[in-house]
Amino acid sequence: MTASALRVTAAPGEIFLQAQGLSKAFGGVRAVQNVSLAIPANSVFAIIGPNGAGKSTTLNLLSGVYQADAGSLHFGGVDMGGLPLYKRVRLGIARTFQKIRLFKHLSVLDNVLVGFHLHHRIPIWQYAIPGRAFRLDRDRYLAEAYSLLEFVGLPHRADVRAGSLAYGEQRMLEIARALATQPTLFMLDEPAAGLNATEVEFLLAQLKKLQQRGITLIVVEHNMDLVMNVADHVFVMDHGDYLFEGAPADVQRHPDVIAAYLGVDELE
């Protein structure tokens, strides 16, 4: 498959995203060192680790925000080496960011509508002189945008300016906008950061629904309750390196993971 083919898909359980030996340095700082991972389709794959472990850098390498200094990355049959972020989005990859990135001066609804830009199929002249194709396209994506706002619990906030939303609402709006690109692989960087217990519970339920819809999820997260309740597989990093990976229950009791989070003294 070439990078020009759209919407990469895979059968459940088939390796969907595979990285071998990814490394990234910033000056003399090695943020990620020789990280390899294999993510099955239709799974929830969590990446965890203490602060400074290299989690967000790894997600930036997978999504295309950064290009790796070394290593290889394949999404389905596509070699992602050197492929920029916007081309990865066209293949079916979407993401959210640790620091929320919204068009805060636009309405909540318009923020979601922006996410559909990849999917418009309208003759260019109809943007100047709207015709039937333009109206059908507009009505379709308005309906889909409201559906996504319903999914994240914000239908009643559609006409509000995005910058006026509460912090937790902005988190959910960013998720809705990313979903508007219609991803097959969805990466979330600290989605529970700043959320209260009720909001985390709602987020957990929605992540499970996305998996049920066939979307593969990669979640970088510090909230261990969320990780242990949603993840099928957990990849643990420390100081830019692989530390351990396995099922959530195995990760919880592994001594190296406990030491990385709590300090060696806690085990003695």
LOMAR-184729 format. One record per residue (C-alpha): x, y, z. Coordinates in Angstrom, 1 decimal. Example, Ala and Ser with C-alpha at 12.3 -4.5 7.8 and 13.67 -1.06 7.14 Angstrom:
LOMAR-184729
> xx | yy | zz
> 12.3 | -4.5 | 7.8 .
> 13.7 | -1.1 | 7.1 .
//
This chain:
LOMAR-184729
> xx | yy | zz
> 0.0 | 0.0 | 0.0 .
> 1.3 | 3.5 | -0.8 .
> 1.0 | 6.6 | 1.3 .
> -1.5 | 8.0 | -1.2 .
> -4.1 | 5.3 | -0.3 .
> -6.6 | 6.6 | 2.2 .
> -8.1 | 5.1 | 5.4 .
> -5.7 | 2.3 | 6.4 .
> -7.6 | -0.5 | 8.1 .
> -6.9 | -3.9 | 9.6 .
> -8.7 | -6.9 | 11.0 .
> -9.2 | -7.0 | 14.8 .
> -6.0 | -8.4 | 16.4 .
> -3.8 | -7.8 | 13.3 .
> -0.8 | -5.6 | 14.0 .
> -1.9 | -2.2 | 13.0 .
> 0.9 | 0.1 | 14.0 .
> 4.5 | -1.2 | 14.4 .
> 7.6 | 0.7 | 15.4 .
> 11.1 | -0.6 | 15.5 .
> 14.0 | 1.1 | 17.2 .
> 12.5 | 4.6 | 17.3 .
> 14.9 | 7.2 | 18.7 .
> 14.7 | 11.0 | 19.1 .
> 17.2 | 13.4 | 20.6 .
> 16.9 | 17.2 | 21.2 .
> 20.5 | 18.5 | 21.3 .
> 22.3 | 16.4 | 23.9 .
> 19.0 | 15.1 | 25.4 .
> 17.9 | 11.6 | 24.3 .
> 14.2 | 11.8 | 24.8 .
> 13.4 | 8.4 | 23.2 .
> 15.9 | 5.6 | 22.8 .
> 15.4 | 2.5 | 20.7 .
> 11.7 | 2.0 | 21.4 .
> 9.8 | -0.8 | 19.6 .
> 6.1 | -1.5 | 19.9 .
> 3.4 | -3.4 | 18.1 .
> -0.2 | -2.3 | 18.4 .
> -3.1 | -4.6 | 17.4 .
> -6.1 | -3.3 | 15.5 .
> -9.2 | -2.6 | 17.6 .
> -7.2 | -2.6 | 20.9 .
> -6.6 | 0.1 | 23.6 .
> -2.8 | 0.5 | 23.9 .
> -1.7 | 2.6 | 26.9 .
> 1.7 | 4.2 | 27.2 .
> 2.6 | 5.1 | 30.8 .
> 5.6 | 6.2 | 32.8 .
> 6.8 | 8.8 | 35.3 .
> 7.3 | 12.5 | 34.2 .
> 10.0 | 12.8 | 31.7 .
> 9.8 | 9.2 | 30.6 .
> 9.4 | 10.1 | 26.9 .
> 5.7 | 9.2 | 26.5 .
> 4.6 | 12.4 | 24.7 .
> 7.7 | 12.4 | 22.5 .
> 6.8 | 8.8 | 21.5 .
> 3.3 | 9.9 | 20.6 .
> 4.7 | 12.8 | 18.6 .
> 6.9 | 10.4 | 16.7 .
> 3.9 | 8.0 | 16.0 .
> 1.6 | 10.9 | 14.9 .
> 4.2 | 12.8 | 12.8 .
> 4.6 | 15.9 | 14.9 .
> 8.3 | 14.8 | 15.1 .
> 10.3 | 12.7 | 12.7 .
> 12.5 | 10.0 | 14.3 .
> 16.3 | 10.3 | 14.2 .
> 16.4 | 6.5 | 13.8 .
> 14.1 | 3.5 | 13.5 .
> 11.1 | 2.6 | 11.3 .
> 7.3 | 3.0 | 11.6 .
> 4.6 | 1.2 | 9.6 .
> 0.8 | 1.8 | 9.7 .
> -0.9 | -1.1 | 8.1 .
> 1.2 | -1.6 | 4.9 .
> 2.3 | 2.0 | 4.8 .
> 5.9 | 3.0 | 5.6 .
> 5.5 | 6.2 | 7.6 .
> 9.2 | 7.2 | 7.5 .
> 9.4 | 10.9 | 6.7 .
> 5.6 | 11.2 | 6.3 .
> 4.3 | 14.5 | 7.7 .
> 1.4 | 14.7 | 10.2 .
> -1.2 | 15.9 | 7.6 .
> -0.6 | 12.9 | 5.4 .
> -0.9 | 10.6 | 8.4 .
> -4.3 | 12.2 | 9.1 .
> -5.5 | 11.3 | 5.6 .
> -4.5 | 7.7 | 6.3 .
> -6.8 | 7.6 | 9.3 .
> -4.7 | 8.8 | 12.2 .
> -6.0 | 11.4 | 14.6 .
> -4.8 | 12.7 | 17.9 .
> -5.3 | 15.1 | 20.8 .
> -2.7 | 17.0 | 22.7 .
> -1.6 | 17.3 | 26.3 .
> -2.1 | 21.1 | 26.0 .
> -5.5 | 21.7 | 24.5 .
> -5.4 | 23.1 | 21.0 .
> -8.7 | 24.6 | 19.9 .
> -9.8 | 27.5 | 17.7 .
> -11.0 | 29.3 | 20.8 .
> -12.5 | 32.3 | 18.9 .
> -14.8 | 29.9 | 16.9 .
> -18.0 | 28.3 | 18.2 .
> -18.0 | 24.8 | 19.5 .
> -19.9 | 23.6 | 16.4 .
> -17.4 | 25.3 | 14.0 .
> -14.5 | 23.6 | 15.8 .
> -16.0 | 20.2 | 15.0 .
> -16.9 | 21.2 | 11.5 .
> -13.2 | 22.1 | 10.8 .
> -12.4 | 18.4 | 11.4 .
> -14.4 | 17.3 | 8.4 .
> -12.3 | 19.3 | 5.9 .
> -10.6 | 16.1 | 4.6 .
> -13.9 | 14.6 | 3.5 .
> -15.6 | 17.4 | 1.5 .
> -16.2 | 16.4 | -2.1 .
> -17.6 | 19.5 | -3.7 .
> -16.8 | 21.2 | -7.0 .
> -14.6 | 24.2 | -6.1 .
> -16.9 | 26.7 | -7.8 .
> -19.7 | 25.8 | -5.5 .
> -17.9 | 27.5 | -2.6 .
> -18.5 | 30.8 | -4.5 .
> -22.0 | 29.9 | -5.9 .
> -23.5 | 27.2 | -3.7 .
> -25.5 | 24.5 | -5.4 .
> -27.1 | 21.2 | -4.6 .
> -23.8 | 19.4 | -3.9 .
> -22.8 | 22.1 | -1.5 .
> -26.1 | 22.1 | 0.4 .
> -26.1 | 18.3 | 0.7 .
> -22.5 | 18.3 | 1.9 .
> -23.2 | 21.0 | 4.4 .
> -26.3 | 19.3 | 5.8 .
> -24.5 | 16.0 | 6.1 .
> -21.6 | 17.3 | 8.1 .
> -23.8 | 19.5 | 10.3 .
> -25.7 | 16.4 | 11.3 .
> -22.5 | 14.5 | 11.9 .
> -21.0 | 17.4 | 13.9 .
> -24.1 | 17.5 | 16.2 .
> -23.8 | 13.7 | 16.6 .
> -20.2 | 14.1 | 17.7 .
> -21.2 | 16.8 | 20.1 .
> -23.8 | 14.5 | 21.5 .
> -21.2 | 11.8 | 21.9 .
> -18.9 | 14.1 | 24.0 .
> -21.8 | 15.6 | 26.0 .
> -21.8 | 19.1 | 24.4 .
> -24.8 | 19.4 | 22.1 .
> -26.2 | 22.2 | 24.3 .
> -23.0 | 24.1 | 23.9 .
> -22.9 | 24.1 | 20.1 .
> -23.2 | 27.9 | 19.6 .
> -20.9 | 28.9 | 22.5 .
> -17.4 | 30.2 | 21.8 .
> -15.0 | 27.4 | 22.4 .
> -12.7 | 29.6 | 24.6 .
> -15.5 | 30.1 | 27.1 .
> -15.9 | 26.4 | 27.8 .
> -14.9 | 24.9 | 31.1 .
> -11.6 | 23.1 | 31.0 .
> -13.1 | 19.6 | 31.0 .
> -15.5 | 20.6 | 28.2 .
> -12.6 | 21.9 | 26.1 .
> -11.0 | 18.4 | 26.5 .
> -14.1 | 16.7 | 25.2 .
> -14.4 | 19.2 | 22.3 .
> -10.9 | 18.4 | 21.2 .
> -11.8 | 14.8 | 21.1 .
> -14.9 | 15.5 | 19.0 .
> -12.9 | 17.6 | 16.5 .
> -10.3 | 14.8 | 16.2 .
> -13.1 | 12.2 | 15.6 .
> -14.5 | 14.4 | 12.8 .
> -11.5 | 13.3 | 10.7 .
> -13.0 | 9.8 | 10.9 .
> -9.8 | 8.0 | 12.3 .
> -9.2 | 4.3 | 12.4 .
> -6.3 | 5.0 | 14.8 .
> -6.9 | 7.6 | 17.5 .
> -4.1 | 8.8 | 19.8 .
> -4.9 | 10.7 | 23.0 .
> -2.2 | 12.5 | 25.1 .
> -3.3 | 12.9 | 28.7 .
> -7.0 | 13.0 | 28.0 .
> -7.9 | 12.8 | 31.7 .
> -5.6 | 15.7 | 32.7 .
> -7.5 | 18.3 | 34.7 .
> -10.8 | 16.3 | 34.7 .
> -12.8 | 15.7 | 37.9 .
> -13.9 | 12.2 | 38.9 .
> -17.2 | 12.4 | 37.1 .
> -15.6 | 13.6 | 33.9 .
> -13.0 | 10.8 | 34.0 .
> -15.8 | 8.3 | 34.4 .
> -17.6 | 9.7 | 31.3 .
> -14.3 | 9.8 | 29.3 .
> -13.7 | 6.1 | 30.2 .
> -17.1 | 5.1 | 29.0 .
> -16.7 | 7.0 | 25.7 .
> -13.2 | 5.5 | 25.1 .
> -14.8 | 2.0 | 25.4 .
> -17.5 | 3.0 | 23.0 .
> -14.9 | 4.1 | 20.4 .
> -13.2 | 0.7 | 20.7 .
> -16.5 | -1.0 | 20.2 .
> -16.9 | 1.0 | 17.0 .
> -13.7 | -0.5 | 15.7 .
> -11.3 | 2.4 | 16.4 .
> -7.8 | 1.5 | 17.7 .
> -6.7 | 3.7 | 20.6 .
> -3.3 | 4.8 | 21.9 .
> -3.6 | 6.5 | 25.2 .
> -0.8 | 8.3 | 27.0 .
> -2.0 | 8.8 | 30.5 .
> -1.0 | 9.4 | 34.2 .
> -4.4 | 8.4 | 35.6 .
> -3.8 | 4.8 | 36.5 .
> -7.4 | 4.1 | 37.3 .
> -8.4 | 5.0 | 33.8 .
> -5.5 | 3.1 | 32.3 .
> -6.2 | -0.1 | 34.2 .
> -9.9 | 0.0 | 33.4 .
> -9.6 | 0.7 | 29.6 .
> -6.3 | -0.7 | 28.4 .
> -5.8 | -4.1 | 26.8 .
> -2.1 | -3.7 | 26.8 .
> 0.3 | -1.3 | 28.7 .
> 3.7 | -0.1 | 27.5 .
> 5.9 | 1.3 | 30.3 .
> 8.7 | 3.8 | 29.6 .
> 11.3 | 5.4 | 31.9 .
> 13.9 | 7.9 | 30.9 .
> 13.2 | 7.5 | 27.3 .
> 13.6 | 3.7 | 27.3 .
> 11.4 | 0.7 | 27.2 .
> 10.9 | -0.6 | 30.8 .
> 8.1 | -3.2 | 30.6 .
> 5.0 | -4.1 | 28.7 .
> 2.1 | -6.5 | 29.4 .
> -1.5 | -6.7 | 30.6 .
> -2.6 | -4.1 | 33.1 .
> -2.6 | -6.6 | 36.0 .
> 1.0 | -7.6 | 35.2 .
> 2.1 | -4.0 | 35.0 .
> 0.6 | -3.2 | 38.3 .
> 2.6 | -5.8 | 40.2 .
> 5.9 | -5.6 | 38.2 .
> 8.7 | -4.5 | 40.6 .
> 10.5 | -2.4 | 38.0 .
> 7.4 | -0.4 | 37.3 .
> 6.7 | 0.1 | 40.9 .
> 10.3 | 1.3 | 41.4 .
> 10.0 | 3.7 | 38.6 .
> 6.9 | 5.3 | 40.0 .
> 7.5 | 5.1 | 43.7 .
> 11.3 | 5.0 | 44.0 .
> 13.5 | 2.0 | 44.8 .
> 13.3 | 2.7 | 48.5 .
> 9.6 | 1.9 | 48.5 .
> 10.4 | -1.7 | 47.6 .
> 13.1 | -2.2 | 50.3 .
//
